[in-house]
Amino acid sequence: MNLGFLNFYNAVLGVQQQRASLLANNIANADTPGYKAVDVPFESALSSQISDPTSADSAPEYRANVTVALDANDVSLDSERVEAASNGEQMIGAATFLKQSTADLITALRPNPSGN
């Protein structure tokens, strides 16, 4: 039995977990002089994760077109918090869908106790 949705949502949650880690690191370094914010583009990271599930995390990219402070730090706490909240909501949605889908699959595979 091919359970492609399990592989897909494993990849989705993996990329979102990587993004959560990078966003938290950006927030932690908001006051570090010279720090450049990084992130992974979700779509390309997901496609590479689906095509090769054994590959390591996607390479983070620096953000383009951001305002740089006098200390050469380009982290915007407001933007990072919005991205982190959005990523968190997407993780919750994916995890909820995965949980319900697997519960439905288990229910469908269980023998009928009444014999009907």
Biopython code that builds the backbone (N, CA, C, O; Angstrom):
import numpy as np
from Bio.PDB.StructureBuilder import StructureBuilder

atoms = [
    (1, "MET", "N", (0.851, -1.170, 0.000)),
    (1, "MET", "CA", (0.000, 0.000, 0.000)),
    (1, "MET", "C", (0.901, 1.239, 0.000)),
    (1, "MET", "O", (1.781, 1.379, 0.849)),
    (2, "ASN", "N", (0.670, 2.119, -0.951)),
    (2, "ASN", "CA", (1.452, 3.340, -1.076)),
    (2, "ASN", "C", (0.760, 4.456, -0.295)),
    (2, "ASN", "O", (-0.371, 4.830, -0.604)),
    (3, "LEU", "N", (1.435, 4.974, 0.700)),
    (3, "LEU", "CA", (0.881, 6.047, 1.518)),
    (3, "LEU", "C", (1.644, 7.328, 1.223)),
    (3, "LEU", "O", (2.400, 7.823, 2.059)),
    (4, "GLY", "N", (1.437, 7.855, 0.028)),
    (4, "GLY", "CA", (2.151, 9.037, -0.416)),
    (4, "GLY", "C", (1.920, 10.253, 0.456)),
    (4, "GLY", "O", (2.802, 11.100, 0.597)),
    (5, "PHE", "N", (0.719, 10.343, 1.051)),
    (5, "PHE", "CA", (0.450, 11.516, 1.880)),
    (5, "PHE", "C", (1.339, 11.538, 3.119)),
    (5, "PHE", "O", (1.661, 12.611, 3.629)),
    (6, "LEU", "N", (1.744, 10.349, 3.614)),
    (6, "LEU", "CA", (2.651, 10.321, 4.762)),
    (6, "LEU", "C", (4.018, 10.878, 4.394)),
    (6, "LEU", "O", (4.608, 11.640, 5.160)),
    (7, "ASN", "N", (4.520, 10.500, 3.229)),
    (7, "ASN", "CA", (5.806, 11.034, 2.767)),
    (7, "ASN", "C", (5.716, 12.533, 2.525)),
    (7, "ASN", "O", (6.625, 13.283, 2.880)),
    (8, "PHE", "N", (4.610, 12.966, 1.916)),
    (8, "PHE", "CA", (4.437, 14.389, 1.622)),
    (8, "PHE", "C", (4.406, 15.209, 2.911)),
    (8, "PHE", "O", (5.118, 16.206, 3.028)),
    (9, "TYR", "N", (3.583, 14.795, 3.878)),
    (9, "TYR", "CA", (3.472, 15.583, 5.100)),
    (9, "TYR", "C", (4.708, 15.452, 5.986)),
    (9, "TYR", "O", (4.990, 16.349, 6.780)),
    (10, "ASN", "N", (5.444, 14.361, 5.864)),
    (10, "ASN", "CA", (6.742, 14.267, 6.529)),
    (10, "ASN", "C", (7.680, 15.347, 5.981)),
    (10, "ASN", "O", (8.390, 16.005, 6.741)),
    (11, "ALA", "N", (7.674, 15.519, 4.663)),
    (11, "ALA", "CA", (8.514, 16.547, 4.038)),
    (11, "ALA", "C", (8.038, 17.948, 4.430)),
    (11, "ALA", "O", (8.853, 18.821, 4.729)),
    (12, "VAL", "N", (6.721, 18.161, 4.428)),
    (12, "VAL", "CA", (6.172, 19.473, 4.803)),
    (12, "VAL", "C", (6.587, 19.838, 6.223)),
    (12, "VAL", "O", (7.077, 20.940, 6.470)),
    (13, "LEU", "N", (6.390, 18.914, 7.147)),
    (13, "LEU", "CA", (6.742, 19.196, 8.542)),
    (13, "LEU", "C", (8.248, 19.357, 8.726)),
    (13, "LEU", "O", (8.684, 20.137, 9.573)),
    (14, "GLY", "N", (9.047, 18.633, 7.946)),
    (14, "GLY", "CA", (10.495, 18.789, 8.024)),
    (14, "GLY", "C", (10.957, 20.170, 7.592)),
    (14, "GLY", "O", (11.803, 20.782, 8.244)),
    (15, "VAL", "N", (10.395, 20.661, 6.484)),
    (15, "VAL", "CA", (10.759, 21.997, 6.002)),
    (15, "VAL", "C", (10.269, 23.061, 6.977)),
    (15, "VAL", "O", (10.986, 24.023, 7.254)),
    (16, "GLN", "N", (9.059, 22.900, 7.498)),
    (16, "GLN", "CA", (8.548, 23.881, 8.450)),
    (16, "GLN", "C", (9.343, 23.885, 9.747)),
    (16, "GLN", "O", (9.509, 24.933, 10.371)),
    (17, "GLN", "N", (9.832, 22.728, 10.153)),
    (17, "GLN", "CA", (10.669, 22.664, 11.345)),
    (17, "GLN", "C", (11.998, 23.369, 11.099)),
    (17, "GLN", "O", (12.511, 24.061, 11.978)),
    (18, "GLN", "N", (12.556, 23.192, 9.897)),
    (18, "GLN", "CA", (13.796, 23.882, 9.550)),
    (18, "GLN", "C", (13.580, 25.390, 9.550)),
    (18, "GLN", "O", (14.408, 26.143, 10.063)),
    (19, "ARG", "N", (12.458, 25.829, 8.970)),
    (19, "ARG", "CA", (12.154, 27.266, 8.957)),
    (19, "ARG", "C", (11.987, 27.804, 10.374)),
    (19, "ARG", "O", (12.474, 28.892, 10.681)),
    (20, "ALA", "N", (11.304, 27.055, 11.242)),
    (20, "ALA", "CA", (11.096, 27.503, 12.620)),
    (20, "ALA", "C", (12.437, 27.702, 13.323)),
    (20, "ALA", "O", (12.614, 28.669, 14.064)),
    (21, "SER", "N", (13.370, 26.796, 13.094)),
    (21, "SER", "CA", (14.686, 26.906, 13.696)),
    (21, "SER", "C", (15.437, 28.142, 13.182)),
    (21, "SER", "O", (16.053, 28.873, 13.957)),
    (22, "LEU", "N", (15.376, 28.359, 11.871)),
    (22, "LEU", "CA", (16.057, 29.531, 11.300)),
    (22, "LEU", "C", (15.434, 30.835, 11.777)),
    (22, "LEU", "O", (16.150, 31.788, 12.083)),
    (23, "LEU", "N", (14.099, 30.886, 11.843)),
    (23, "LEU", "CA", (13.427, 32.099, 12.295)),
    (23, "LEU", "C", (13.745, 32.390, 13.759)),
    (23, "LEU", "O", (13.952, 33.543, 14.138)),
    (24, "ALA", "N", (13.784, 31.344, 14.577)),
    (24, "ALA", "CA", (14.149, 31.535, 15.987)),
    (24, "ALA", "C", (15.586, 32.036, 16.111)),
    (24, "ALA", "O", (15.885, 32.875, 16.961)),
    (25, "ASN", "N", (16.464, 31.524, 15.270)),
    (25, "ASN", "CA", (17.853, 31.981, 15.275)),
    (25, "ASN", "C", (17.945, 33.448, 14.841)),
    (25, "ASN", "O", (18.732, 34.215, 15.396)),
    (26, "ASN", "N", (17.141, 33.828, 13.852)),
    (26, "ASN", "CA", (17.118, 35.232, 13.423)),
    (26, "ASN", "C", (16.671, 36.139, 14.566)),
    (26, "ASN", "O", (17.270, 37.188, 14.804)),
    (27, "ILE", "N", (15.612, 35.732, 15.272)),
    (27, "ILE", "CA", (15.103, 36.536, 16.388)),
    (27, "ILE", "C", (16.147, 36.624, 17.494)),
    (27, "ILE", "O", (16.337, 37.684, 18.091)),
    (28, "ALA", "N", (16.821, 35.516, 17.766)),
    (28, "ALA", "CA", (17.841, 35.505, 18.819)),
    (28, "ALA", "C", (19.015, 36.420, 18.482)),
    (28, "ALA", "O", (19.683, 36.931, 19.382)),
    (29, "ASN", "N", (19.269, 36.628, 17.194)),
    (29, "ASN", "CA", (20.401, 37.463, 16.774)),
    (29, "ASN", "C", (19.975, 38.853, 16.310)),
    (29, "ASN", "O", (20.703, 39.506, 15.562)),
    (30, "ALA", "N", (18.823, 39.300, 16.739)),
    (30, "ALA", "CA", (18.316, 40.609, 16.303)),
    (30, "ALA", "C", (19.232, 41.760, 16.719)),
    (30, "ALA", "O", (19.257, 42.799, 16.059)),
    (31, "ASP", "N", (19.973, 41.587, 17.790)),
    (31, "ASP", "CA", (20.862, 42.655, 18.265)),
    (31, "ASP", "C", (22.336, 42.371, 17.982)),
    (31, "ASP", "O", (23.207, 43.090, 18.472)),
    (32, "THR", "N", (22.623, 41.344, 17.206)),
    (32, "THR", "CA", (24.002, 40.997, 16.888)),
    (32, "THR", "C", (24.488, 41.840, 15.712)),
    (32, "THR", "O", (23.928, 41.744, 14.620)),
    (33, "PRO", "N", (25.514, 42.662, 15.910)),
    (33, "PRO", "CA", (26.003, 43.484, 14.805)),
    (33, "PRO", "C", (26.478, 42.630, 13.631)),
    (33, "PRO", "O", (27.207, 41.655, 13.814)),
    (34, "GLY", "N", (26.062, 43.005, 12.436)),
    (34, "GLY", "CA", (26.497, 42.333, 11.223)),
    (34, "GLY", "C", (25.727, 41.071, 10.879)),
    (34, "GLY", "O", (25.999, 40.451, 9.851)),
    (35, "TYR", "N", (24.767, 40.671, 11.716)),
    (35, "TYR", "CA", (24.024, 39.437, 11.444)),
    (35, "TYR", "C", (23.057, 39.652, 10.278)),
    (35, "TYR", "O", (22.377, 40.675, 10.198)),
    (36, "LYS", "N", (23.013, 38.679, 9.388)),
    (36, "LYS", "CA", (22.104, 38.714, 8.235)),
    (36, "LYS", "C", (21.042, 37.633, 8.416)),
    (36, "LYS", "O", (21.371, 36.471, 8.652)),
    (37, "ALA", "N", (19.779, 38.011, 8.306)),
    (37, "ALA", "CA", (18.674, 37.071, 8.463)),
    (37, "ALA", "C", (18.672, 36.062, 7.321)),
    (37, "ALA", "O", (18.926, 36.413, 6.169)),
    (38, "VAL", "N", (18.384, 34.804, 7.653)),
    (38, "VAL", "CA", (18.316, 33.736, 6.659)),
    (38, "VAL", "C", (16.980, 33.010, 6.774)),
    (38, "VAL", "O", (16.328, 33.027, 7.818)),
    (39, "ASP", "N", (16.598, 32.382, 5.690)),
    (39, "ASP", "CA", (15.365, 31.602, 5.634)),
    (39, "ASP", "C", (15.505, 30.632, 4.467)),
    (39, "ASP", "O", (16.420, 30.767, 3.655)),
    (40, "VAL", "N", (14.621, 29.672, 4.380)),
    (40, "VAL", "CA", (14.583, 28.784, 3.218)),
    (40, "VAL", "C", (13.283, 29.052, 2.480)),
    (40, "VAL", "O", (12.229, 29.178, 3.103)),
    (41, "PRO", "N", (13.351, 29.141, 1.151)),
    (41, "PRO", "CA", (12.116, 29.281, 0.380)),
    (41, "PRO", "C", (11.322, 27.977, 0.490)),
    (41, "PRO", "O", (11.813, 26.919, 0.098)),
    (42, "PHE", "N", (10.111, 28.047, 1.015)),
    (42, "PHE", "CA", (9.335, 26.855, 1.336)),
    (42, "PHE", "C", (9.122, 25.950, 0.128)),
    (42, "PHE", "O", (9.323, 24.739, 0.223)),
    (43, "GLU", "N", (8.716, 26.524, -1.011)),
    (43, "GLU", "CA", (8.371, 25.705, -2.168)),
    (43, "GLU", "C", (9.575, 24.918, -2.702)),
    (43, "GLU", "O", (9.467, 23.720, -2.965)),
    (44, "SER", "N", (10.701, 25.581, -2.857)),
    (44, "SER", "CA", (11.872, 24.874, -3.387)),
    (44, "SER", "C", (12.429, 23.870, -2.381)),
    (44, "SER", "O", (12.895, 22.798, -2.766)),
    (45, "ALA", "N", (12.382, 24.213, -1.088)),
    (45, "ALA", "CA", (12.848, 23.278, -0.063)),
    (45, "ALA", "C", (11.946, 22.047, -0.009)),
    (45, "ALA", "O", (12.424, 20.929, 0.183)),
    (46, "LEU", "N", (10.641, 22.254, -0.179)),
    (46, "LEU", "CA", (9.705, 21.129, -0.163)),
    (46, "LEU", "C", (9.906, 20.232, -1.378)),
    (46, "LEU", "O", (9.903, 19.007, -1.255)),
    (47, "SER", "N", (10.079, 20.836, -2.546)),
    (47, "SER", "CA", (10.276, 20.009, -3.748)),
    (47, "SER", "C", (11.576, 19.210, -3.668)),
    (47, "SER", "O", (11.615, 18.062, -4.111)),
    (48, "SER", "N", (12.636, 19.791, -3.114)),
    (48, "SER", "CA", (13.879, 19.029, -2.975)),
    (48, "SER", "C", (13.749, 17.949, -1.920)),
    (48, "SER", "O", (14.343, 16.880, -2.056)),
    (49, "GLN", "N", (12.988, 18.207, -0.877)),
    (49, "GLN", "CA", (12.771, 17.216, 0.179)),
    (49, "GLN", "C", (11.918, 16.047, -0.334)),
    (49, "GLN", "O", (12.142, 14.900, 0.053)),
    (50, "ILE", "N", (10.951, 16.333, -1.195)),
    (50, "ILE", "CA", (10.107, 15.279, -1.761)),
    (50, "ILE", "C", (10.895, 14.442, -2.760)),
    (50, "ILE", "O", (10.770, 13.217, -2.777)),
    (51, "SER", "N", (11.702, 15.090, -3.588)),
    (51, "SER", "CA", (12.456, 14.356, -4.604)),
    (51, "SER", "C", (13.546, 13.479, -3.995)),
    (51, "SER", "O", (13.852, 12.413, -4.530)),
    (52, "ASP", "N", (14.139, 13.918, -2.876)),
    (52, "ASP", "CA", (15.177, 13.120, -2.214)),
    (52, "ASP", "C", (14.982, 13.204, -0.699)),
    (52, "ASP", "O", (15.575, 14.063, -0.046)),
    (53, "PRO", "N", (14.150, 12.314, -0.134)),
    (53, "PRO", "CA", (13.857, 12.377, 1.301)),
    (53, "PRO", "C", (15.074, 12.166, 2.194)),
    (53, "PRO", "O", (15.057, 12.566, 3.358)),
    (54, "THR", "N", (16.125, 11.548, 1.673)),
    (54, "THR", "CA", (17.313, 11.307, 2.494)),
    (54, "THR", "C", (18.261, 12.496, 2.523)),
    (54, "THR", "O", (19.247, 12.491, 3.260)),
    (55, "SER", "N", (17.962, 13.526, 1.713)),
    (55, "SER", "CA", (18.859, 14.683, 1.659)),
    (55, "SER", "C", (18.797, 15.471, 2.961)),
    (55, "SER", "O", (17.820, 15.406, 3.707)),
    (56, "ALA", "N", (19.847, 16.201, 3.205)),
    (56, "ALA", "CA", (19.903, 17.051, 4.393)),
    (56, "ALA", "C", (18.987, 18.257, 4.184)),
    (56, "ALA", "O", (18.367, 18.414, 3.132)),
    (57, "ASP", "N", (18.921, 19.093, 5.201)),
    (57, "ASP", "CA", (18.099, 20.296, 5.102)),
    (57, "ASP", "C", (18.549, 21.157, 3.932)),
    (57, "ASP", "O", (19.713, 21.126, 3.532)),
    (58, "SER", "N", (17.611, 21.926, 3.391)),
    (58, "SER", "CA", (17.935, 22.839, 2.298)),
    (58, "SER", "C", (18.844, 23.948, 2.797)),
    (58, "SER", "O", (18.812, 24.317, 3.971)),
    (59, "ALA", "N", (19.650, 24.470, 1.893)),
    (59, "ALA", "CA", (20.583, 25.534, 2.257)),
    (59, "ALA", "C", (19.820, 26.836, 2.496)),
    (59, "ALA", "O", (19.042, 27.261, 1.642)),
    (60, "PRO", "N", (20.034, 27.465, 3.639)),
    (60, "PRO", "CA", (19.375, 28.742, 3.905)),
    (60, "PRO", "C", (19.867, 29.829, 2.951)),
    (60, "PRO", "O", (21.003, 29.795, 2.478)),
    (61, "GLU", "N", (19.005, 30.776, 2.684)),
    (61, "GLU", "CA", (19.347, 31.899, 1.820)),
    (61, "GLU", "C", (19.186, 33.198, 2.595)),
    (61, "GLU", "O", (18.320, 33.320, 3.462)),
    (62, "TYR", "N", (20.040, 34.167, 2.266)),
    (62, "TYR", "CA", (19.906, 35.487, 2.862)),
    (62, "TYR", "C", (18.684, 36.167, 2.279)),
    (62, "TYR", "O", (18.317, 35.927, 1.129)),
    (63, "ARG", "N", (18.062, 37.007, 3.068)),
    (63, "ARG", "CA", (16.887, 37.733, 2.597)),
    (63, "ARG", "C", (17.328, 38.885, 1.711)),
    (63, "ARG", "O", (18.342, 39.531, 1.975)),
    (64, "ALA", "N", (16.565, 39.135, 0.666)),
    (64, "ALA", "CA", (16.874, 40.238, -0.248)),
    (64, "ALA", "C", (15.915, 41.399, 0.015)),
    (64, "ALA", "O", (14.820, 41.210, 0.544)),
    (65, "ASN", "N", (16.334, 42.564, -0.353)),
    (65, "ASN", "CA", (15.505, 43.774, -0.254)),
    (65, "ASN", "C", (15.002, 44.038, 1.160)),
    (65, "ASN", "O", (13.812, 44.276, 1.365)),
    (66, "VAL", "N", (15.903, 43.997, 2.129)),
    (66, "VAL", "CA", (15.544, 44.310, 3.508)),
    (66, "VAL", "C", (16.337, 45.525, 3.958)),
    (66, "VAL", "O", (17.415, 45.805, 3.434)),
    (67, "THR", "N", (15.804, 46.231, 4.917)),
    (67, "THR", "CA", (16.469, 47.402, 5.461)),
    (67, "THR", "C", (17.569, 46.966, 6.415)),
    (67, "THR", "O", (17.356, 46.128, 7.291)),
    (68, "VAL", "N", (18.737, 47.541, 6.232)),
    (68, "VAL", "CA", (19.889, 47.204, 7.061)),
    (68, "VAL", "C", (20.122, 48.338, 8.048)),
    (68, "VAL", "O", (20.139, 49.511, 7.674)),
    (69, "ALA", "N", (20.302, 47.970, 9.322)),
    (69, "ALA", "CA", (20.539, 48.961, 10.366)),
    (69, "ALA", "C", (21.978, 49.469, 10.304)),
    (69, "ALA", "O", (22.791, 48.952, 9.538)),
    (70, "LEU", "N", (22.282, 50.468, 11.101)),
    (70, "LEU", "CA", (23.621, 51.047, 11.131)),
    (70, "LEU", "C", (24.680, 50.031, 11.562)),
    (70, "LEU", "O", (25.841, 50.147, 11.169)),
    (71, "ASP", "N", (24.291, 49.041, 12.362)),
    (71, "ASP", "CA", (25.259, 48.027, 12.797)),
    (71, "ASP", "C", (25.336, 46.861, 11.806)),
    (71, "ASP", "O", (25.894, 45.814, 12.135)),
    (72, "ALA", "N", (24.784, 47.027, 10.595)),
    (72, "ALA", "CA", (24.793, 46.052, 9.499)),
    (72, "ALA", "C", (23.924, 44.823, 9.775)),
    (72, "ALA", "O", (24.072, 43.804, 9.101)),
    (73, "ASN", "N", (23.024, 44.904, 10.752)),
    (73, "ASN", "CA", (22.083, 43.834, 11.052)),
    (73, "ASN", "C", (20.803, 44.103, 10.269)),
    (73, "ASN", "O", (20.291, 45.222, 10.274)),
    (74, "ASP", "N", (20.287, 43.077, 9.597)),
    (74, "ASP", "CA", (19.073, 43.297, 8.797)),
    (74, "ASP", "C", (17.850, 42.552, 9.328)),
    (74, "ASP", "O", (16.878, 42.359, 8.598)),
    (75, "VAL", "N", (17.894, 42.131, 10.598)),
    (75, "VAL", "CA", (16.758, 41.418, 11.189)),
    (75, "VAL", "C", (15.695, 42.425, 11.619)),
    (75, "VAL", "O", (15.979, 43.368, 12.357)),
    (76, "SER", "N", (14.475, 42.212, 11.151)),
    (76, "SER", "CA", (13.324, 42.990, 11.592)),
    (76, "SER", "C", (12.506, 42.101, 12.520)),
    (76, "SER", "O", (11.918, 41.113, 12.079)),
    (77, "LEU", "N", (12.467, 42.450, 13.801)),
    (77, "LEU", "CA", (11.754, 41.613, 14.761)),
    (77, "LEU", "C", (10.290, 41.439, 14.383)),
    (77, "LEU", "O", (9.736, 40.349, 14.526)),
    (78, "ASP", "N", (9.660, 42.507, 13.902)),
    (78, "ASP", "CA", (8.255, 42.404, 13.520)),
    (78, "ASP", "C", (8.069, 41.402, 12.384)),
    (78, "ASP", "O", (7.176, 40.556, 12.446)),
    (79, "SER", "N", (8.895, 41.487, 11.356)),
    (79, "SER", "CA", (8.790, 40.556, 10.222)),
    (79, "SER", "C", (9.069, 39.127, 10.647)),
    (79, "SER", "O", (8.384, 38.199, 10.216)),
    (80, "GLU", "N", (10.073, 38.949, 11.492)),
    (80, "GLU", "CA", (10.424, 37.601, 11.944)),
    (80, "GLU", "C", (9.300, 36.993, 12.775)),
    (80, "GLU", "O", (8.996, 35.807, 12.641)),
    (81, "ARG", "N", (8.692, 37.792, 13.623)),
    (81, "ARG", "CA", (7.583, 37.277, 14.440)),
    (81, "ARG", "C", (6.380, 36.910, 13.587)),
    (81, "ARG", "O", (5.723, 35.900, 13.840)),
    (82, "VAL", "N", (6.088, 37.719, 12.583)),
    (82, "VAL", "CA", (4.980, 37.401, 11.675)),
    (82, "VAL", "C", (5.274, 36.108, 10.925)),
    (82, "VAL", "O", (4.405, 35.243, 10.817)),
    (83, "GLU", "N", (6.498, 35.968, 10.404)),
    (83, "GLU", "CA", (6.884, 34.740, 9.697)),
    (83, "GLU", "C", (6.826, 33.531, 10.624)),
    (83, "GLU", "O", (6.358, 32.465, 10.225)),
    (84, "ALA", "N", (7.301, 33.690, 11.865)),
    (84, "ALA", "CA", (7.287, 32.579, 12.821)),
    (84, "ALA", "C", (5.854, 32.171, 13.164)),
    (84, "ALA", "O", (5.556, 30.981, 13.269)),
    (85, "ALA", "N", (4.977, 33.142, 13.337)),
    (85, "ALA", "CA", (3.578, 32.830, 13.637)),
    (85, "ALA", "C", (2.906, 32.138, 12.453)),
    (85, "ALA", "O", (2.168, 31.169, 12.633)),
    (86, "SER", "N", (3.161, 32.631, 11.258)),
    (86, "SER", "CA", (2.593, 32.022, 10.052)),
    (86, "SER", "C", (3.101, 30.599, 9.879)),
    (86, "SER", "O", (2.324, 29.693, 9.580)),
    (87, "ASN", "N", (4.391, 30.399, 10.064)),
    (87, "ASN", "CA", (4.975, 29.064, 9.952)),
    (87, "ASN", "C", (4.399, 28.133, 11.016)),
    (87, "ASN", "O", (4.139, 26.962, 10.737)),
    (88, "GLY", "N", (4.199, 28.636, 12.220)),
    (88, "GLY", "CA", (3.619, 27.833, 13.293)),
    (88, "GLY", "C", (2.198, 27.402, 12.976)),
    (88, "GLY", "O", (1.820, 26.257, 13.224)),
    (89, "GLU", "N", (1.413, 28.315, 12.428)),
    (89, "GLU", "CA", (0.040, 27.981, 12.039)),
    (89, "GLU", "C", (0.029, 26.923, 10.938)),
    (89, "GLU", "O", (-0.806, 26.019, 10.953)),
    (90, "GLN", "N", (0.947, 27.034, 9.992)),
    (90, "GLN", "CA", (1.027, 26.040, 8.925)),
    (90, "GLN", "C", (1.444, 24.683, 9.481)),
    (90, "GLN", "O", (0.948, 23.652, 9.027)),
    (91, "MET", "N", (2.347, 24.672, 10.456)),
    (91, "MET", "CA", (2.751, 23.412, 11.085)),
    (91, "MET", "C", (1.577, 22.766, 11.813)),
    (91, "MET", "O", (1.380, 21.554, 11.724)),
    (92, "ILE", "N", (0.807, 23.563, 12.523)),
    (92, "ILE", "CA", (-0.353, 23.039, 13.237)),
    (92, "ILE", "C", (-1.354, 22.460, 12.249)),
    (92, "ILE", "O", (-1.910, 21.387, 12.483)),
    (93, "GLY", "N", (-1.586, 23.168, 11.143)),
    (93, "GLY", "CA", (-2.512, 22.670, 10.128)),
    (93, "GLY", "C", (-2.057, 21.366, 9.519)),
    (93, "GLY", "O", (-2.858, 20.445, 9.355)),
    (94, "ALA", "N", (-0.787, 21.269, 9.182)),
    (94, "ALA", "CA", (-0.252, 20.043, 8.584)),
    (94, "ALA", "C", (-0.295, 18.885, 9.579)),
    (94, "ALA", "O", (-0.641, 17.762, 9.211)),
    (95, "ALA", "N", (0.052, 19.152, 10.825)),
    (95, "ALA", "CA", (0.038, 18.097, 11.839)),
    (95, "ALA", "C", (-1.387, 17.620, 12.125)),
    (95, "ALA", "O", (-1.617, 16.425, 12.313)),
    (96, "THR", "N", (-2.333, 18.544, 12.158)),
    (96, "THR", "CA", (-3.729, 18.183, 12.385)),
    (96, "THR", "C", (-4.263, 17.333, 11.237)),
    (96, "THR", "O", (-4.931, 16.325, 11.466)),
    (97, "PHE", "N", (-3.968, 17.741, 10.001)),
    (97, "PHE", "CA", (-4.403, 16.960, 8.844)),
    (97, "PHE", "C", (-3.785, 15.569, 8.867)),
    (97, "PHE", "O", (-4.470, 14.579, 8.609)),
    (98, "LEU", "N", (-2.507, 15.492, 9.173)),
    (98, "LEU", "CA", (-1.815, 14.204, 9.219)),
    (98, "LEU", "C", (-2.401, 13.307, 10.304)),
    (98, "LEU", "O", (-2.598, 12.111, 10.086)),
    (99, "LYS", "N", (-2.676, 13.876, 11.459)),
    (99, "LYS", "CA", (-3.255, 13.100, 12.562)),
    (99, "LYS", "C", (-4.623, 12.556, 12.173)),
    (99, "LYS", "O", (-4.905, 11.378, 12.392)),
    (100, "GLN", "N", (-5.475, 13.401, 11.598)),
    (100, "GLN", "CA", (-6.810, 12.949, 11.228)),
    (100, "GLN", "C", (-6.759, 11.927, 10.098)),
    (100, "GLN", "O", (-7.517, 10.957, 10.101)),
    (101, "SER", "N", (-5.881, 12.137, 9.145)),
    (101, "SER", "CA", (-5.752, 11.197, 8.027)),
    (101, "SER", "C", (-5.293, 9.824, 8.493)),
    (101, "SER", "O", (-5.816, 8.806, 8.039)),
    (102, "THR", "N", (-4.328, 9.790, 9.389)),
    (102, "THR", "CA", (-3.863, 8.494, 9.881)),
    (102, "THR", "C", (-4.915, 7.837, 10.767)),
    (102, "THR", "O", (-5.051, 6.613, 10.754)),
    (103, "ALA", "N", (-5.657, 8.624, 11.531)),
    (103, "ALA", "CA", (-6.736, 8.059, 12.346)),
    (103, "ALA", "C", (-7.816, 7.455, 11.450)),
    (103, "ALA", "O", (-8.336, 6.380, 11.746)),
    (104, "ASP", "N", (-8.155, 8.144, 10.353)),
    (104, "ASP", "CA", (-9.141, 7.614, 9.406)),
    (104, "ASP", "C", (-8.625, 6.338, 8.746)),
    (104, "ASP", "O", (-9.390, 5.396, 8.537)),
    (105, "LEU", "N", (-7.343, 6.301, 8.418)),
    (105, "LEU", "CA", (-6.752, 5.120, 7.803)),
    (105, "LEU", "C", (-6.793, 3.931, 8.767)),
    (105, "LEU", "O", (-7.123, 2.817, 8.358)),
    (106, "ILE", "N", (-6.466, 4.152, 10.018)),
    (106, "ILE", "CA", (-6.507, 3.090, 11.022)),
    (106, "ILE", "C", (-7.936, 2.581, 11.200)),
    (106, "ILE", "O", (-8.159, 1.375, 11.303)),
    (107, "THR", "N", (-8.895, 3.492, 11.235)),
    (107, "THR", "CA", (-10.303, 3.097, 11.350)),
    (107, "THR", "C", (-10.723, 2.252, 10.159)),
    (107, "THR", "O", (-11.425, 1.253, 10.318)),
    (108, "ALA", "N", (-10.297, 2.647, 8.968)),
    (108, "ALA", "CA", (-10.670, 1.901, 7.765)),
    (108, "ALA", "C", (-10.031, 0.521, 7.730)),
    (108, "ALA", "O", (-10.621, -0.400, 7.166)),
    (109, "LEU", "N", (-8.869, 0.344, 8.301)),
    (109, "LEU", "CA", (-8.177, -0.940, 8.276)),
    (109, "LEU", "C", (-8.602, -1.880, 9.400)),
    (109, "LEU", "O", (-8.309, -3.075, 9.351)),
    (110, "ARG", "N", (-9.277, -1.362, 10.392)),
    (110, "ARG", "CA", (-9.714, -2.174, 11.521)),
    (110, "ARG", "C", (-10.862, -3.100, 11.111)),
    (110, "ARG", "O", (-11.762, -2.680, 10.384)),
    (111, "PRO", "N", (-10.838, -4.326, 11.558)),
    (111, "PRO", "CA", (-11.972, -5.208, 11.217)),
    (111, "PRO", "C", (-13.250, -4.730, 11.905)),
    (111, "PRO", "O", (-13.212, -4.156, 12.993)),
    (112, "ASN", "N", (-14.348, -4.973, 11.265)),
    (112, "ASN", "CA", (-15.644, -4.567, 11.805)),
    (112, "ASN", "C", (-16.041, -5.539, 12.916)),
    (112, "ASN", "O", (-16.238, -6.726, 12.653)),
    (113, "PRO", "N", (-16.162, -5.052, 14.150)),
    (113, "PRO", "CA", (-16.473, -5.962, 15.267)),
    (113, "PRO", "C", (-17.877, -6.555, 15.181)),
    (113, "PRO", "O", (-18.106, -7.644, 15.707)),
    (114, "SER", "N", (-18.796, -5.894, 14.553)),
    (114, "SER", "CA", (-20.161, -6.417, 14.486)),
    (114, "SER", "C", (-20.328, -7.422, 13.345)),
    (114, "SER", "O", (-21.348, -8.107, 13.270)),
    (115, "GLY", "N", (-19.343, -7.513, 12.466)),
    (115, "GLY", "CA", (-19.395, -8.484, 11.370)),
    (115, "GLY", "C", (-20.265, -8.061, 10.204)),
    (115, "GLY", "O", (-20.543, -8.884, 9.331)),
    (116, "ASN", "N", (-20.701, -6.831, 10.152)),
    (116, "ASN", "CA", (-21.535, -6.348, 9.037)),
    (116, "ASN", "C", (-20.698, -5.883, 7.882)),
    (116, "ASN", "O", (-21.237, -5.447, 6.865)),
]
sb = StructureBuilder()
sb.init_structure("model")
sb.init_model(0)
sb.init_chain("A")
sb.init_seg("    ")
for serial, (resi, resn, name, xyz) in enumerate(atoms, 1):
    if name == "N":
        sb.init_residue(resn, " ", resi, " ")
    sb.init_atom(name, np.array(xyz, "f"), 0.0, 1.0, " ", f" {name:<3s}", serial, name[0])
structure = sb.get_structure()
